[in-house]
Amino acid sequence: MDLIDPTRPVRAGEDLDTEHIGAYLKQTLDLQGPLTIRQFPGGYSNLTYFIDAGGRELVLRRPPFGTKAAKAHDMGREYRILKALRPVYPYVPEALAYCDDAAVIGAPFYVMERIRGVILRKDLPPGLSYTPHQARTLCLRLLEAQVALHRIDFTAAGLADLGHPEGYVQRQVDGWSQRYRAARTEDAPDFEAVMTWLSGNRPPDSSRPGLVHNDFRLDNVVLDPADPVRIIGVLDWEMATIGDPLMDLGNSLAYWIEAGDSEEMQALRLMPTHIPGALTRAELVAAYSEKSSLAVGDIAFYYAFGLFRLAVIAQQIYYRYFHGQTRDPRFAMLIFAVAALEHRAADVIAGGRV
């Protein structure tokens, strides 16, 4: 059975101009032959398209339609990150071309090689199963890939100007709080108690800042179809920066729904992190501390922040749907995710554990 991540016809309202794209690829990459464009159905932020250009498989990334958050969806920045990381981080796709000419598709975009492999979504695809040992191995390898990213010499890679580690945690709390207030709709929770707690309980700056992905999760990695516990790619670098590695870990924990979580949280699960053998969040934290040699400290802050940040991302997307700027029907349910994440963040703050 074919386990390769499937594509779908392009969603209504998100079409690309095949003629313009074809002309661009012919001129820029000397690609010939018929062009087919389909869409990867996963993801809620930047739009990702599959392009078959005369048998060569490519991926195109562009910003979403509708109002975007300030400084978000910078295609040129994401392209630059891929180019710089490719020589030092083996999981990065090869970036091929960047275009900021709005005449081509109406927005900046970049093109990269496709990494053919398995991407795990909410549930395992038919024909794929993991023993408890394999599930544990996959979780540990995912964590090891994140630790390896955090250890990269970002200065030697030419990415020292990507972010400013001094005051990173404070800027994250303040910035995401501002974004939530700006994107809040009348049916959304106010999150004020959570934002106040985060602001008053910030840890000091990291003594070992690193390159952080900011969306490092199981459905952003590509697995080898012949050995689906081996990671061969890491995708979606739009939010990468220089910052506190523990903030990156907290963001990852926010997505990690384990078997014992509440029904409300199970409804938010996007990946099969609940299967037998999968690490719990507490086990992930312990393994991260061991493999990174970083003292984890008050992980409840990082986890609560990750939950809040995830709620802001969901609310920003829901804002576009609420105001009729996008027609993607998946976005209608995000308001329920925002409410559930507020409940979970409040529980973490009250209980102080992951």
ZIGI-V975594 format. One record per backbone hydrogen bond with DSSP energy under -1.0 kcal/mol. CO is the residue of the C=O (numbers start at 1). NH is the residue of the N-H. E is the energy in kcal/mol with one decimal. If there is no record, write none. Layout:
co=CO nh=NH e=E
co=CO nh=NH e=E
//
This chain:
co=8 nh=39 e=-3.2
co=11 nh=14 e=-2.1
co=16 nh=18 e=-1.0
co=17 nh=21 e=-2.7
co=18 nh=22 e=-2.7
co=19 nh=23 e=-2.1
co=20 nh=24 e=-2.3
co=21 nh=25 e=-2.8
co=22 nh=26 e=-2.1
co=23 nh=27 e=-2.1
co=24 nh=28 e=-3.0
co=25 nh=29 e=-2.1
co=25 nh=31 e=-1.4
co=34 nh=54 e=-2.4
co=36 nh=52 e=-2.6
co=38 nh=50 e=-1.9
co=39 nh=8 e=-3.0
co=47 nh=62 e=-2.0
co=48 nh=40 e=-2.4
co=49 nh=60 e=-2.3
co=50 nh=38 e=-2.6
co=51 nh=58 e=-2.9
co=52 nh=36 e=-2.1
co=53 nh=56 e=-1.5
co=56 nh=53 e=-2.8
co=57 nh=114 e=-1.5
co=58 nh=51 e=-2.6
co=59 nh=112 e=-2.6
co=60 nh=49 e=-2.8
co=61 nh=110 e=-1.7
co=62 nh=47 e=-2.4
co=69 nh=72 e=-2.1
co=73 nh=75 e=-1.1
co=74 nh=78 e=-2.1
co=75 nh=79 e=-2.5
co=76 nh=80 e=-2.1
co=77 nh=81 e=-2.1
co=78 nh=82 e=-2.1
co=79 nh=83 e=-2.3
co=80 nh=84 e=-2.3
co=81 nh=85 e=-2.4
co=82 nh=86 e=-2.0
co=85 nh=88 e=-1.6
co=85 nh=89 e=-2.2
co=89 nh=92 e=-1.7
co=91 nh=234 e=-2.6
co=94 nh=113 e=-2.5
co=97 nh=111 e=-2.8
co=99 nh=109 e=-2.4
co=101 nh=104 e=-1.9
co=102 nh=106 e=-1.6
co=109 nh=99 e=-3.0
co=110 nh=61 e=-2.4
co=111 nh=96 e=-2.9
co=111 nh=97 e=-1.7
co=112 nh=59 e=-2.8
co=117 nh=5 e=-2.6
co=118 nh=223 e=-3.0
co=125 nh=128 e=-2.0
co=131 nh=135 e=-2.7
co=132 nh=136 e=-2.1
co=133 nh=137 e=-2.4
co=134 nh=138 e=-2.6
co=135 nh=139 e=-2.1
co=136 nh=140 e=-2.4
co=137 nh=141 e=-2.4
co=138 nh=142 e=-2.3
co=139 nh=143 e=-2.1
co=140 nh=144 e=-2.5
co=141 nh=145 e=-2.1
co=142 nh=146 e=-1.6
co=143 nh=147 e=-2.6
co=144 nh=148 e=-2.5
co=145 nh=149 e=-1.6
co=146 nh=150 e=-2.1
co=147 nh=151 e=-1.2
co=149 nh=152 e=-1.4
co=152 nh=154 e=-1.5
co=153 nh=157 e=-1.7
co=154 nh=159 e=-3.0
co=155 nh=158 e=-1.4
co=159 nh=162 e=-2.0
co=165 nh=168 e=-1.9
co=167 nh=171 e=-2.4
co=168 nh=172 e=-2.4
co=169 nh=173 e=-2.5
co=170 nh=174 e=-2.8
co=171 nh=175 e=-3.0
co=172 nh=176 e=-2.5
co=173 nh=177 e=-1.7
co=174 nh=178 e=-2.2
co=175 nh=179 e=-2.1
co=176 nh=180 e=-2.3
co=177 nh=181 e=-2.3
co=178 nh=182 e=-2.0
co=179 nh=183 e=-1.8
co=180 nh=184 e=-1.3
co=185 nh=188 e=-2.0
co=191 nh=195 e=-2.6
co=192 nh=196 e=-2.5
co=193 nh=197 e=-2.1
co=194 nh=198 e=-2.6
co=195 nh=199 e=-2.2
co=196 nh=200 e=-1.8
co=210 nh=243 e=-2.7
co=212 nh=241 e=-2.1
co=217 nh=220 e=-1.9
co=218 nh=221 e=-1.2
co=220 nh=235 e=-3.4
co=222 nh=232 e=-3.3
co=222 nh=233 e=-1.3
co=223 nh=118 e=-2.6
co=224 nh=227 e=-1.1
co=227 nh=230 e=-2.9
co=230 nh=224 e=-2.5
co=233 nh=222 e=-2.6
co=237 nh=240 e=-1.5
co=241 nh=212 e=-3.0
co=243 nh=210 e=-2.7
co=244 nh=247 e=-1.2
co=244 nh=248 e=-1.3
co=245 nh=249 e=-2.1
co=246 nh=250 e=-2.4
co=247 nh=251 e=-2.2
co=248 nh=252 e=-1.9
co=249 nh=253 e=-2.4
co=250 nh=254 e=-1.5
co=253 nh=256 e=-1.0
co=255 nh=257 e=-1.3
co=258 nh=261 e=-1.8
co=262 nh=266 e=-2.6
co=263 nh=267 e=-1.5
co=265 nh=268 e=-1.6
co=266 nh=269 e=-1.4
co=271 nh=273 e=-1.9
co=272 nh=275 e=-1.0
co=275 nh=278 e=-2.2
co=280 nh=284 e=-2.3
co=281 nh=285 e=-2.4
co=282 nh=286 e=-2.1
co=283 nh=287 e=-2.5
co=284 nh=288 e=-2.6
co=285 nh=289 e=-2.4
co=286 nh=290 e=-2.0
co=287 nh=291 e=-2.7
co=288 nh=292 e=-2.5
co=289 nh=293 e=-1.4
co=297 nh=299 e=-1.7
co=299 nh=303 e=-2.7
co=300 nh=304 e=-2.8
co=301 nh=305 e=-2.7
co=302 nh=306 e=-2.3
co=303 nh=307 e=-2.3
co=304 nh=308 e=-2.3
co=305 nh=309 e=-3.2
co=306 nh=310 e=-2.2
co=307 nh=311 e=-1.9
co=308 nh=312 e=-2.1
co=309 nh=313 e=-2.3
co=310 nh=314 e=-2.3
co=311 nh=315 e=-2.6
co=312 nh=316 e=-2.7
co=313 nh=317 e=-1.9
co=314 nh=318 e=-2.8
co=315 nh=319 e=-2.4
co=316 nh=320 e=-1.2
co=317 nh=321 e=-1.6
co=318 nh=322 e=-3.4
co=319 nh=323 e=-1.9
co=320 nh=325 e=-3.2
co=321 nh=324 e=-1.9
co=328 nh=331 e=-1.6
co=329 nh=332 e=-1.0
co=331 nh=334 e=-1.3
co=333 nh=336 e=-1.2
co=334 nh=338 e=-2.2
co=335 nh=339 e=-1.7
co=336 nh=340 e=-2.2
co=337 nh=341 e=-2.5
co=338 nh=342 e=-1.7
co=339 nh=343 e=-2.0
co=340 nh=344 e=-2.3
co=341 nh=345 e=-2.5
co=342 nh=346 e=-2.3
co=343 nh=347 e=-1.9
co=344 nh=348 e=-2.4
co=345 nh=349 e=-2.4
co=346 nh=350 e=-2.1
co=347 nh=351 e=-2.8
co=348 nh=352 e=-3.3
//
